[in-house]
Amino acid sequence: MTGPRFTLKISLVLLWLAVSIVACTNPTPGVAVTPTTLTPLPLISPAISFTPTPQASPTPVPSFTPVPTLAPLYPALVTVCPSNPSVTVEKLGLEPDTLLLVVPETAEVKWDGLFVITADAPTPQRMPALSQGGLLSPNGQWFIFVRTVEGTDKTIPWIGSIDGEQQWPLTADERLEGGSWLNDETVLLFGLEDIGFMNSVYKTVQVLNPFTLEGQFVENLPRMTNVGIGAKFLHHADRTHLIYQDGYDYRLRDVFAQTDQLVLEWLRDDPADFLDKSVSIVSDGYIVIRVDRPYGLDMSPPMSPEEVVASHSYSQTMRPIIFPSAIMPASAGLLSENIPGVIVSGDAEWFYWFDYQQGVIKDYCFPSDGFFKASLDGKFAAFTRETLPHTLPTQKTTFILNLETGYVSRIDNYAFFGWARVTK
C-alpha cells in the first residue's frame, strides 16, 4: 500500500513513537514504550487484572481507578510443534462432554443438517433433531434459529436445546425476524431496515429472557451506520447497553434508561486509522479495546460499561503488546470471546495464538485459514480449510488443534460449525 494516505499514516505512527520515547524521562499523556530492553515484564499488575470482578450490584458504580502509565508487555515466543503432530480424534484429548458440530461440504448445494463429533464417536454422526443451523449460546447448550411463519414469507426466531428435544418460538411478532445471544439467559431479538448499499440498521429490538419469555422493547434507538466499530449490544450486571460509533465519536447508551454519552475520546483522538481500532464484547458483557500498531497492538483489560465511562486516558487504559521480532510482520486477528486469546497472523497464512493471560505467543508450526474458534474449555480450536480451485461443493477439511500440546486431527469433507457441550 503506497500513496499520500499511507505516508501520512506512517508519519503519524513515527511521531507517536517519538513522543512515547520522550515520555520515559518527561511523562506526558500517551503510551510509553521503552525500546531499550527486551526483558519480559510482569504480565498484568493487580490494578489491571484481566480477570473480571463480578459486580456486587446492578446499580452502575464507577470502578475504574487510574493507574500509572502501563509498562509494555513483551510476550515470550513458545514453540509447540510435535515432530509428528497428526493424531486421530480419539487421541486428541477431547473431554467427554465436548461436542464439535460440523456440516458436510454438500451443504453448499443442499442443507444436509448438522453432524456431531465427540471423543467417543470421532466419525461425524447426523443429529436428526438439528435439521437447521443457528447461533449457539455462550455455554454451547442452546441455539437460536429462524422458522418461516406458516402462510407467510416472514420468519421469526426460535430457540432449541442442543439435543433437539426442546424447541419453542421466542416471539409471535413478525417484525422480529432474527435473534442473537447477549449471555446465556438473555437474547436480543431484532428486525432490520434496509438502508441501501448492502447496509441495514436496527428497526425493532427486544431484549428477552428466552426461558421465561419476559422481555422489553428498546425505544428511541439512535440512527446508526455500519462504520468503524458499528453497533454492539452487551448485557452486563442486569443492564443492557449499546456501544456504537457516530462519525468518529464513540458513544455508550443505556438502552432502557435512555442515557447516551460520549466515551473513549482518547480513542477517537488517537491518530491511528479508524480501521485499526476495534471494540470487542467478551464474556459477561465486558468490553476489550484494541489498536493495531506496527510493533503489535495496544490492548485494554476487559472493562465494564462503568469503567469505559470512567476511562479518560489512553496511557492509563491501553497496554502496548510488543510482538517478538521473529514473527514480524504480523497482525492481530480475531479475539476469543470465551477464553483470553487472540489469533495472530503472520506471513504465508501462518498463525500464532497470543495467550494474553499467560503473556506468551504460541507457534504451532501450522498454517491456518478460514473461521477459527476456541472450544468452550479453552483447550482446543477448530477451523476449516478449503481446497482450491473451487468447485461445487467446495472440498473442505476441518482441523481440530490441541492448543496445549500442538497435536491436530483432520476430518475430511466437513466444515466446522461450532463448539457445543452436553450436560449429564
C-alpha positions as CSV (number, residue, x, y, z in Angstrom):
1,M,0.0,0.0,0.0
2,T,1.5,3.3,-1.1
3,G,0.3,6.9,-1.6
4,P,-0.2,10.0,0.5
5,R,-2.6,8.3,3.0
6,F,0.0,5.5,3.7
7,T,2.8,8.1,4.1
8,L,0.7,10.2,6.4
9,K,-0.2,7.1,8.5
10,I,3.5,6.1,8.8
11,S,4.5,9.7,9.7
12,L,1.8,9.8,12.4
13,V,3.0,6.5,13.9
14,L,6.6,7.6,13.9
15,L,5.6,10.9,15.6
16,W,3.6,8.9,18.2
17,L,6.6,6.7,18.9
18,A,8.9,9.7,19.3
19,V,6.6,11.3,21.8
20,S,6.4,8.0,23.7
21,I,10.2,7.7,24.0
22,V,10.5,11.3,25.3
23,A,7.8,10.3,27.9
24,C,10.3,8.0,29.5
25,T,12.1,10.9,31.0
26,N,9.4,13.6,30.9
27,P,6.0,11.9,31.2
28,T,3.2,13.2,29.1
29,P,-0.1,11.6,28.0
30,G,0.5,8.7,25.7
31,V,1.8,5.1,25.7
32,A,5.3,4.9,27.0
33,V,7.2,2.2,25.1
34,T,10.8,1.7,26.2
35,P,12.7,0.1,23.3
36,T,16.0,-0.2,25.2
37,T,15.1,-3.5,27.0
38,L,13.6,-6.8,25.9
39,T,13.3,-8.2,29.4
40,P,9.9,-9.7,29.9
41,L,7.9,-7.6,32.4
42,P,5.3,-8.8,34.9
43,L,2.3,-9.9,32.9
44,I,-0.5,-7.9,34.5
45,S,-0.4,-5.8,37.5
46,P,-3.2,-6.3,40.1
47,A,-4.7,-2.9,39.2
48,I,-5.4,-4.1,35.7
49,S,-6.1,-7.8,36.1
50,F,-7.7,-9.5,33.1
51,T,-9.9,-11.5,35.5
52,P,-13.3,-9.6,35.6
53,T,-14.5,-8.7,39.0
54,P,-18.2,-9.6,39.5
55,Q,-20.4,-6.7,40.2
56,A,-22.0,-6.7,43.6
57,S,-25.0,-4.7,42.5
58,P,-26.6,-3.9,39.1
59,T,-26.5,-0.3,40.1
60,P,-23.7,1.3,38.0
61,V,-20.9,2.5,40.2
62,P,-17.7,3.7,38.5
63,S,-14.9,1.3,39.5
64,F,-12.1,2.2,37.1
65,T,-9.2,3.5,39.1
66,P,-6.5,5.4,37.1
67,V,-3.1,3.7,37.3
68,P,0.4,4.9,36.2
69,T,1.3,4.6,32.5
70,L,1.3,0.9,31.8
71,A,4.6,-0.9,31.0
72,P,4.8,-2.7,27.7
73,L,4.4,-6.5,27.6
74,Y,6.9,-8.5,25.6
75,P,5.2,-11.9,25.1
76,A,7.6,-14.8,25.0
77,L,7.5,-16.9,21.8
78,V,6.8,-20.5,22.7
79,T,7.1,-23.3,20.1
80,V,4.5,-26.1,20.4
81,C,5.4,-28.3,17.4
82,P,5.4,-32.0,17.9
83,S,7.6,-33.9,15.4
84,N,4.5,-35.9,14.3
85,P,1.5,-33.7,15.1
86,S,-1.2,-35.6,13.3
87,V,-3.3,-37.9,15.6
88,T,-6.7,-39.5,15.5
89,V,-9.6,-37.7,17.2
90,E,-9.7,-40.4,19.8
91,K,-6.1,-39.5,20.9
92,L,-6.6,-35.7,20.8
93,G,-7.9,-35.5,24.3
94,L,-11.4,-34.1,23.9
95,E,-13.5,-34.0,27.0
96,P,-16.5,-36.4,27.0
97,D,-19.0,-33.6,27.2
98,T,-17.4,-31.6,24.4
99,L,-19.2,-31.6,21.0
100,L,-17.8,-30.5,17.7
101,L,-20.5,-29.6,15.3
102,V,-19.8,-29.8,11.6
103,V,-21.7,-29.7,8.3
104,P,-21.0,-31.7,5.2
105,E,-19.4,-29.9,2.2
106,T,-22.6,-30.7,0.2
107,A,-24.4,-28.1,2.3
108,E,-23.5,-25.6,-0.4
109,V,-25.8,-27.4,-2.7
110,K,-28.4,-28.6,-0.2
111,W,-28.6,-28.2,3.6
112,D,-27.9,-31.7,5.0
113,G,-28.3,-30.8,8.7
114,L,-25.7,-30.8,11.5
115,F,-23.3,-33.6,12.4
116,V,-21.5,-34.1,15.7
117,I,-18.1,-35.4,16.6
118,T,-17.1,-36.5,20.1
119,A,-14.2,-38.2,21.8
120,D,-16.2,-41.5,21.8
121,A,-17.6,-41.1,18.3
122,P,-15.0,-39.5,16.1
123,T,-16.8,-40.2,12.9
124,P,-19.4,-37.5,12.2
125,Q,-22.9,-38.6,13.2
126,R,-26.0,-36.9,11.9
127,M,-28.1,-35.2,14.6
128,P,-31.7,-35.7,13.3
129,A,-33.2,-33.2,15.7
130,L,-30.9,-30.4,14.4
131,S,-32.0,-30.1,10.8
132,Q,-31.1,-26.4,10.7
133,G,-28.2,-24.2,11.7
134,G,-28.4,-21.4,14.2
135,L,-26.5,-19.3,16.7
136,L,-25.1,-21.2,19.7
137,S,-25.4,-19.8,23.2
138,P,-22.1,-18.9,25.0
139,N,-22.4,-22.2,27.1
140,G,-23.0,-24.2,23.9
141,Q,-26.2,-25.8,25.2
142,W,-28.9,-23.9,23.2
143,F,-29.2,-22.3,19.8
144,I,-31.3,-19.7,18.1
145,F,-32.7,-20.4,14.7
146,V,-35.4,-19.0,12.5
147,R,-38.6,-20.6,11.0
148,T,-41.0,-19.3,8.5
149,V,-44.4,-18.3,9.8
150,E,-47.0,-20.6,8.2
151,G,-48.8,-19.0,5.3
152,T,-46.3,-16.1,5.0
153,D,-42.9,-15.3,3.8
154,K,-41.9,-13.9,7.3
155,T,-39.5,-15.6,9.7
156,I,-39.4,-15.4,13.5
157,P,-36.7,-16.6,15.9
158,W,-37.0,-19.9,17.8
159,I,-34.8,-21.5,20.5
160,G,-33.8,-25.1,20.7
161,S,-31.7,-27.3,23.0
162,I,-28.6,-28.8,21.6
163,D,-30.1,-32.3,21.8
164,G,-33.1,-31.1,19.8
165,E,-35.6,-32.3,22.4
166,Q,-36.8,-28.8,23.4
167,Q,-37.9,-26.1,20.9
168,W,-40.2,-23.2,21.1
169,P,-40.8,-19.8,19.4
170,L,-39.3,-16.8,21.1
171,T,-41.9,-14.4,19.7
172,A,-45.0,-14.2,17.6
173,D,-44.1,-10.6,16.5
174,E,-43.3,-10.8,12.7
175,R,-41.3,-7.6,13.0
176,L,-38.7,-9.6,14.9
177,E,-37.0,-11.7,12.2
178,G,-33.8,-12.7,13.9
179,G,-32.0,-13.1,17.2
180,S,-28.6,-13.2,18.9
181,W,-27.2,-14.0,22.4
182,L,-26.2,-11.4,24.9
183,N,-25.5,-14.0,27.6
184,D,-26.7,-17.5,28.5
185,E,-30.0,-16.1,29.8
186,T,-30.6,-13.0,27.6
187,V,-31.2,-12.7,23.9
188,L,-31.6,-9.8,21.5
189,L,-34.5,-10.1,19.1
190,F,-34.4,-7.7,16.1
191,G,-35.9,-6.6,12.9
192,L,-33.7,-4.8,10.3
193,E,-34.3,-2.0,8.0
194,D,-32.6,-1.9,4.6
195,I,-31.0,1.5,4.0
196,G,-29.3,0.6,0.7
197,F,-25.8,-0.1,-0.4
198,M,-25.9,-3.5,1.3
199,N,-26.3,-1.8,4.7
200,S,-29.1,-2.2,7.3
201,V,-29.9,-0.8,10.7
202,Y,-31.8,-2.0,13.7
203,K,-35.5,-1.1,13.3
204,T,-37.3,-3.1,16.1
205,V,-35.4,-4.5,19.1
206,Q,-36.4,-6.5,22.1
207,V,-34.3,-7.8,25.0
208,L,-35.7,-11.1,26.2
209,N,-35.2,-13.9,28.6
210,P,-35.6,-16.9,26.3
211,F,-36.7,-19.3,29.1
212,T,-39.4,-17.1,30.8
213,L,-40.2,-15.1,27.6
214,E,-40.2,-12.0,29.7
215,G,-38.8,-9.0,27.8
216,Q,-38.9,-5.4,27.0
217,F,-38.8,-3.5,23.7
218,V,-36.0,-1.0,23.2
219,E,-37.3,2.5,22.3
220,N,-35.7,5.5,20.6
221,L,-32.6,3.8,19.3
222,P,-30.1,6.3,17.7
223,R,-29.6,6.1,13.9
224,M,-26.5,4.0,13.4
225,T,-24.4,3.2,10.4
226,N,-22.0,0.3,9.7
227,V,-18.8,2.3,10.0
228,G,-15.9,1.8,12.4
229,I,-17.0,-0.5,15.2
230,G,-20.6,-0.4,14.1
231,A,-23.1,-1.1,16.8
232,K,-22.7,-3.7,19.6
233,F,-25.2,-4.6,22.3
234,L,-24.0,-6.0,25.6
235,H,-25.6,-7.1,28.8
236,H,-23.7,-6.6,32.0
237,A,-24.8,-6.6,35.6
238,D,-28.5,-6.8,34.6
239,R,-28.3,-3.8,32.4
240,T,-28.3,-3.6,28.6
241,H,-26.0,-1.2,26.8
242,L,-25.2,-0.3,23.2
243,I,-21.7,0.9,22.3
244,Y,-21.6,2.4,18.8
245,Q,-19.7,4.8,16.6
246,D,-21.3,8.1,15.5
247,G,-18.9,9.5,12.9
248,Y,-15.6,9.4,14.6
249,D,-17.1,9.6,18.1
250,Y,-17.7,6.6,20.3
251,R,-20.9,6.6,22.3
252,L,-22.4,4.4,25.1
253,R,-26.1,4.1,25.6
254,D,-28.1,2.5,28.4
255,V,-30.9,1.3,26.2
256,F,-33.6,1.3,28.9
257,A,-32.6,4.3,31.0
258,Q,-32.1,6.0,27.6
259,T,-28.9,7.8,28.7
260,D,-26.4,8.4,25.9
261,Q,-23.0,9.7,26.4
262,L,-19.7,10.3,24.6
263,V,-17.0,7.9,25.7
264,L,-13.4,7.0,24.7
265,E,-12.5,10.4,23.5
266,W,-8.8,9.4,23.7
267,L,-9.5,6.6,21.3
268,R,-11.2,8.9,18.9
269,D,-8.3,11.4,19.0
270,D,-5.6,8.7,18.6
271,P,-4.1,9.2,15.1
272,A,-4.4,5.5,14.1
273,D,-6.7,4.8,11.2
274,F,-10.3,4.0,12.4
275,L,-10.0,0.7,10.7
276,D,-7.1,-0.2,13.1
277,K,-9.3,0.4,16.1
278,S,-11.7,-2.3,17.4
279,V,-14.1,-2.7,20.3
280,S,-15.0,-6.3,21.2
281,I,-17.6,-7.8,23.6
282,V,-16.3,-10.7,25.6
283,S,-17.9,-13.0,28.2
284,D,-20.3,-11.4,30.8
285,G,-20.6,-8.2,28.8
286,Y,-17.1,-6.9,29.3
287,I,-15.5,-4.6,26.7
288,V,-12.0,-5.0,25.2
289,I,-10.4,-2.2,23.1
290,R,-7.6,-2.9,20.7
291,V,-5.5,-0.7,18.4
292,D,-3.2,-2.2,15.8
293,R,0.3,-0.9,15.9
294,P,3.5,-1.5,13.8
295,Y,5.0,-3.3,16.7
296,G,2.0,-5.4,17.5
297,L,-1.0,-3.9,19.3
298,D,-2.2,-1.9,22.2
299,M,-4.9,-3.6,24.3
300,S,-7.1,-2.7,27.3
301,P,-8.1,-5.1,30.1
302,P,-11.8,-6.3,30.0
303,M,-13.8,-3.3,31.2
304,S,-17.4,-2.9,32.4
305,P,-19.5,-0.2,30.9
306,E,-18.9,1.9,34.0
307,E,-15.2,1.5,33.6
308,V,-15.4,2.6,29.9
309,V,-17.3,5.8,31.0
310,A,-14.6,6.5,33.7
311,S,-11.6,5.9,31.3
312,H,-10.2,9.3,30.3
313,S,-6.6,8.4,29.2
314,Y,-5.1,6.2,26.6
315,S,-1.9,5.7,28.6
316,Q,-3.8,4.6,31.7
317,T,-6.1,2.2,29.8
318,M,-4.1,0.6,26.9
319,R,-1.1,-1.6,27.3
320,P,1.4,-2.0,24.5
321,I,2.0,-5.6,23.3
322,I,5.3,-5.8,21.6
323,F,5.3,-8.9,19.3
324,P,8.6,-10.9,19.1
325,S,10.7,-9.8,16.1
326,A,10.9,-13.4,14.9
327,I,7.2,-13.4,13.8
328,M,7.1,-10.0,12.3
329,P,5.5,-8.7,10.2
330,A,2.4,-10.0,11.9
331,S,-1.0,-8.6,12.8
332,A,-3.6,-9.4,15.4
333,G,-6.8,-11.1,14.2
334,L,-9.9,-12.4,16.0
335,L,-10.3,-12.0,19.7
336,S,-11.7,-15.1,21.5
337,E,-15.0,-14.4,23.3
338,N,-14.7,-17.1,26.0
339,I,-11.0,-17.5,26.7
340,P,-8.2,-14.9,26.9
341,G,-6.6,-15.4,23.4
342,V,-6.0,-13.6,20.2
343,I,-5.2,-15.1,16.8
344,V,-2.0,-13.5,15.3
345,S,-1.5,-13.9,11.6
346,G,2.0,-14.0,10.0
347,D,3.3,-14.4,6.5
348,A,2.1,-17.2,4.2
349,E,-1.1,-17.6,6.3
350,W,1.0,-18.8,9.3
351,F,-0.8,-18.3,12.5
352,Y,0.1,-17.9,16.2
353,W,-2.0,-17.9,19.4
354,F,-1.4,-15.0,21.7
355,D,-2.5,-16.1,25.2
356,Y,-2.6,-12.6,26.9
357,Q,-3.3,-14.0,30.3
358,Q,-0.1,-16.1,30.3
359,G,1.8,-13.5,28.3
360,V,3.0,-15.9,25.6
361,I,2.6,-16.3,21.9
362,K,2.5,-19.9,20.8
363,D,3.8,-21.1,17.4
364,Y,2.2,-24.4,16.3
365,C,4.2,-24.6,13.0
366,F,0.9,-24.9,11.3
367,P,-0.9,-22.8,8.7
368,S,-4.5,-21.8,9.3
369,D,-7.2,-20.1,7.3
370,G,-10.9,-19.7,7.5
371,F,-13.2,-19.5,10.5
372,F,-11.2,-20.2,13.7
373,K,-12.8,-20.6,17.1
374,A,-11.6,-21.9,20.5
375,S,-13.5,-24.6,22.4
376,L,-15.6,-23.7,25.5
377,D,-12.9,-25.1,27.8
378,G,-10.2,-23.2,26.0
379,K,-8.1,-26.3,25.2
380,F,-8.8,-26.7,21.5
381,A,-9.5,-24.7,18.4
382,A,-11.2,-25.7,15.1
383,F,-11.1,-24.3,11.7
384,T,-11.9,-25.2,8.1
385,R,-9.6,-25.2,5.1
386,E,-10.9,-25.1,1.6
387,T,-9.2,-26.7,-1.4
388,L,-8.7,-24.5,-4.5
389,P,-9.7,-24.2,-7.3
390,H,-13.3,-24.0,-6.1
391,T,-15.9,-26.4,-7.3
392,L,-19.4,-27.1,-6.1
393,P,-19.5,-28.4,-3.5
394,T,-16.1,-27.0,-2.4
395,Q,-13.8,-29.6,-0.9
396,K,-13.4,-28.8,2.8
397,T,-11.4,-30.2,5.7
398,T,-11.9,-29.4,9.4
399,F,-8.9,-29.4,11.6
400,I,-9.0,-29.7,15.4
401,L,-5.9,-28.3,17.2
402,N,-5.0,-29.0,20.8
403,L,-3.8,-25.6,21.9
404,E,-1.8,-27.1,24.8
405,T,0.1,-29.9,23.0
406,G,0.1,-28.9,19.3
407,Y,-1.4,-32.2,18.2
408,V,-4.0,-31.9,15.4
409,S,-6.7,-34.1,13.9
410,R,-8.4,-33.7,10.5
411,I,-12.0,-34.5,9.3
412,D,-12.2,-34.6,5.5
413,N,-15.3,-33.4,3.6
414,Y,-16.8,-31.4,6.5
415,A,-16.8,-27.8,7.5
416,F,-16.6,-26.5,11.1
417,F,-19.8,-25.1,12.5
418,G,-19.3,-24.6,16.3
419,W,-18.5,-26.0,19.7
420,A,-21.2,-27.3,22.0
421,R,-21.5,-29.0,25.3
422,V,-23.9,-31.6,26.8
423,T,-24.8,-31.8,30.4
424,K,-25.2,-35.2,32.0
